[in-house]
Amino acid sequence: MTESSRALILERFGSLPRLVERPVPPRAPGETLVRVHAAQIGHLDLNIVDGRFGILPSLPFVPGTNSCGTVVASDVHPVGSLVRVNGAGLGLRRDGGWAEHAVVPDKAAFPTPPGTDPALACSFFSPAGTAWAAVHDVATIGAGERVLVTGAAGAVGSMAVQLAVRAGAEVIGVVGRPAKLEHVPAGAKAILAADLSAEALGGPVDALIDTVGGSVLAAALGLVRSRGRAALIGYSAGREFTVDLADFLLADVALLPVNLMARGRGLAEVGERLLAEIASGDLTLNIERYGLDRLEQAVERLRGGAAIGKVALTLD
Ligand SMILES: NC(=O)c1ccc[n+]([C@@H]2O[C@H](COP(=O)([O-])OP(=O)(O)OC[C@H]3O[C@@H](n4cnc5c(N)ncnc54)[C@H](OP(=O)(O)O)[C@@H]3O)[C@@H](O)[C@H]2O)c1
């Protein structure tokens, strides 16, 4: 009898994938069959589901750019070993990990220490790698600097706060809603976006790490000192903002993009270290977990900005 397996299948961009039973997908040479334990629901996944990304799959399609599971069959990876799965167009050009079984190119499966929480394994790299790149490579935060982080209770923002505090900076974490103030990591001053002003900050900051975009970026940019840096990571609050070029030149603040896709390879080693630190509790990353049948609630939390940290599907 053919073993059946549950999967979330997207049939139309702009709708949510439907939970279906299907046969376990067949594996070809060069591919690994993985029993997925957890899969990330990220903003990128939602942009793809919405049909609002530069690269889109043909439908029907299983989303899920990042997942983690146990190898069931492979010519390369030991059967029974834990692997993180991402890259090679997974969840983008070919079926991804929002399914109990995923067939992935061998090169898209990465050995993961046994016993690692699968939800953490598939969720940590985007926030940790991006925050690391923003703090150390792009904004180059130094000891004693004053740093403003927006979306400071979010996945990337909370990680950026922790890494900037660790770098010896004085960190102010901005959140959009009062319920999130308590989720800004320890070591930073927490402030509401509505209360943001040069006065409330006690003067301009040396650097901004913005994970929110839109009008929040426009407001926060004005709080960075002349010759300071602003690292832009995300645009949940809006893909656009207007700049008065005369004011921009006068302000003399470097607005710098952070692009994890372009930098990911170079961060592989740092990523392993950060995973170990999160797993041991030295760094904190909150993860909200939802079963396959609760996709709608999970997406609503993430889309609405209510989620605290990462959001993951659990498939066991
Ligand atoms: N550049 C890159 O390479 C890269 C890599 C990873 C992630 N990203 C992007 O970075 C951003 C943050 O990622 P994340 O994983 O930290 O996300 P997250 O955990 O959902 O945090 C995003 C924060 O944005 C704030 N926000 C403000 N307005 C919002 C709105 N209308 N809808 C949703 N959130 C809103 C929310 O905080 P408040 O409620 O406190 O305002 C939320 O906590 C996303 O846009 C993501 O796509 C970019």
The ligand as an SDF file (V2000), in Angstrom:
LIG
                    3D

 48 52  0  0  0  0  0  0  0  0999 V2000
   16.9330   41.9050    4.2210 N   0  0  0  0  0  0  0  0  0  0  0  0
   16.9780   40.6060    4.4740 C   0  0  0  0  0  0  0  0  0  0  0  0
   17.8390   39.8900    3.9780 O   0  0  0  0  0  0  0  0  0  0  0  0
   15.9700   40.0520    5.4120 C   0  0  0  0  0  0  0  0  0  0  0  0
   16.2050   38.8630    6.1070 C   0  0  0  0  0  0  0  0  0  0  0  0
   15.2430   38.4310    7.0330 C   0  0  0  0  0  0  0  0  0  0  0  0
   14.0830   39.1660    7.2090 C   0  0  0  0  0  0  0  0  0  0  0  0
   13.8750   40.2770    6.4700 N   0  0  0  0  0  0  0  0  0  0  0  0
   12.7030   41.1170    6.6310 C   0  0  0  0  0  0  0  0  0  0  0  0
   12.8480   41.7900    7.8640 O   0  0  0  0  0  0  0  0  0  0  0  0
   11.5710   42.0770    8.4090 C   0  0  0  0  0  0  0  0  0  0  0  0
   11.5110   41.6000    9.8210 C   0  0  0  0  0  0  0  0  0  0  0  0
   11.6010   40.1830    9.8520 O   0  0  0  0  0  0  0  0  0  0  0  0
   11.2530   39.4030   11.1780 P   0  0  0  0  0  0  0  0  0  0  0  0
   11.4440   37.9680   10.8850 O   0  0  0  0  0  0  0  0  0  0  0  0
   11.9340   40.0290   12.3060 O   0  0  0  0  0  0  0  0  0  0  0  0
    9.7070   39.7240   11.2720 O   0  0  0  0  0  0  0  0  0  0  0  0
    8.7870   39.8790   12.5570 P   0  0  0  0  0  0  0  0  0  0  0  0
    9.2960   39.0190   13.6460 O   0  0  0  0  0  0  0  0  0  0  0  0
    7.3930   39.6630   12.0810 O   0  0  0  0  0  0  0  0  0  0  0  0
    8.9960   41.3810   12.9680 O   0  0  0  0  0  0  0  0  0  0  0  0
    8.5670   42.4280   12.1530 C   0  0  0  0  0  0  0  0  0  0  0  0
    8.0720   43.5450   13.0400 C   0  0  0  0  0  0  0  0  0  0  0  0
    7.5840   44.5800   12.2010 O   0  0  0  0  0  0  0  0  0  0  0  0
    6.6580   45.3290   12.9430 C   0  0  0  0  0  0  0  0  0  0  0  0
    5.5660   45.7920   12.1090 N   0  0  0  0  0  0  0  0  0  0  0  0
    5.2150   47.0860   11.9550 C   0  0  0  0  0  0  0  0  0  0  0  0
    4.2050   47.2120   11.1230 N   0  0  0  0  0  0  0  0  0  0  0  0
    3.8740   45.9890   10.7280 C   0  0  0  0  0  0  0  0  0  0  0  0
    2.8960   45.4860    9.8590 C   0  0  0  0  0  0  0  0  0  0  0  0
    2.0540   46.2850    9.1940 N   0  0  0  0  0  0  0  0  0  0  0  0
    2.8210   44.1580    9.6790 N   0  0  0  0  0  0  0  0  0  0  0  0
    3.6930   43.3200   10.2980 C   0  0  0  0  0  0  0  0  0  0  0  0
    4.6740   43.7590   11.1350 N   0  0  0  0  0  0  0  0  0  0  0  0
    4.7440   45.0760   11.3440 C   0  0  0  0  0  0  0  0  0  0  0  0
    6.1840   44.4610   14.0720 C   0  0  0  0  0  0  0  0  0  0  0  0
    6.7250   45.0320   15.2400 O   0  0  0  0  0  0  0  0  0  0  0  0
    5.9760   46.1630   16.0580 P   0  0  0  0  0  0  0  0  0  0  0  0
    4.5980   45.6220   16.3670 O   0  0  0  0  0  0  0  0  0  0  0  0
    6.8380   46.3190   17.2220 O   0  0  0  0  0  0  0  0  0  0  0  0
    5.9370   47.3690   15.1580 O   0  0  0  0  0  0  0  0  0  0  0  0
    6.8940   43.1330   13.8830 C   0  0  0  0  0  0  0  0  0  0  0  0
    7.3370   42.6110   15.1210 O   0  0  0  0  0  0  0  0  0  0  0  0
   10.5590   41.4200    7.4630 C   0  0  0  0  0  0  0  0  0  0  0  0
   10.0850   42.4120    6.5750 O   0  0  0  0  0  0  0  0  0  0  0  0
   11.3860   40.3940    6.7080 C   0  0  0  0  0  0  0  0  0  0  0  0
   10.8560   40.1430    5.4200 O   0  0  0  0  0  0  0  0  0  0  0  0
   14.7980   40.7350    5.5850 C   0  0  0  0  0  0  0  0  0  0  0  0
  1  2  1  0
  2  3  2  0
  2  4  1  0
  4  5  1  0
  4 48  2  0
  5  6  2  0
  6  7  1  0
  7  8  2  0
  8  9  1  0
  8 48  1  0
  9 10  1  0
  9 46  1  0
 10 11  1  0
 11 12  1  0
 11 44  1  0
 12 13  1  0
 13 14  1  0
 14 15  2  0
 14 16  1  0
 14 17  1  0
 17 18  1  0
 18 19  2  0
 18 20  1  0
 18 21  1  0
 21 22  1  0
 22 23  1  0
 23 24  1  0
 23 42  1  0
 24 25  1  0
 25 26  1  0
 25 36  1  0
 26 27  1  0
 26 35  1  0
 27 28  2  0
 28 29  1  0
 29 30  1  0
 29 35  2  0
 30 31  1  0
 30 32  2  0
 32 33  1  0
 33 34  2  0
 34 35  1  0
 36 37  1  0
 36 42  1  0
 37 38  1  0
 38 39  2  0
 38 40  1  0
 38 41  1  0
 42 43  1  0
 44 45  1  0
 44 46  1  0
 46 47  1  0
M  CHG  2   8   1  16  -1
M  END
$$$$
